[in-house]
């Protein structure tokens, strides 16, 4: 299917996240692969176990989990997107592992197609940020786990750093902070959205509470905060083609729609060189959570 035929989740993950650019995709994987490995390490998957990867997308974690579960193990990938489920199923066929995998369309809030007490491990990465009822998702995780089953998840803590228009995607934008505010306003972003936006209305403390309330125990959470030089993108042109999440415009689209032609030209004149040279500060805050079922 072409990008226009895909649902928003598949269109973003397979194309819009990195503008369909292979070099930018490789740049994103520099960040994503260590996260995948940490989620799998925390899951402590044993040979022969059954794993459910919730919101599995293109299979980044699911295929890694299959290697750890071994020939006698099995992995189910669930996702709200039928297009992504179909994409991952096709990838399993190409890799010759389809006999050890299953694929279901399901919301994280209920995991309705997944039977009670049917999996040993639940994994998920950057899924709860799109879920309104996070408590329900944790109850669903607990329901599908067998006794002594485990969950391992990763979630960004997007409200850790305050909104600051003097920084645009990590680049110093002090001279054009007024234009940054216009771009954010067009996207519907800002401090006032934190209380209602599922992407930013929780902290690691809430994740702990949801896990306990769902009946999980041995809950462990690590909050990791990093501030370091670097860049999320290859260059200015790649930045313009990327979209930060499935509900957002690309950076280039948001600039073009929020600013006048004169403002756009000024904005680029200030930031392009900094982006092309990778002169940014990477700020990230995220939580790893592990828990088990009694």
QUILINNOR-V67832 format. One line per field, one symbol per residue. psi: psi as a letter, one per 20 degrees, with the letter a starting at -180 (. if undefined). A space follows every 10 residues. Layout:
psi=???
//
This chain:
psi=qrhiiqrhgg hghighhkkj phhhghghhh hhghgghggh ghhlpqpirp pooplicjjg hghhhhghir hirqpppqqh ohghghghgh hhghikjhij qqpqoqqhhh lgipqqliqh ppqqplghij pgnhhhghhh ghgiqrpjrq qorppqnijg pqpoijpoki qokghkhhhg hhgghhikqr hiihhipiij krahhhgggg gghijqalpp poppppoqqa qirgaghhgh iqphrijqrr ggghghhhqr hghgggghhg hgggghikmr pppqprpppq rrp.
//
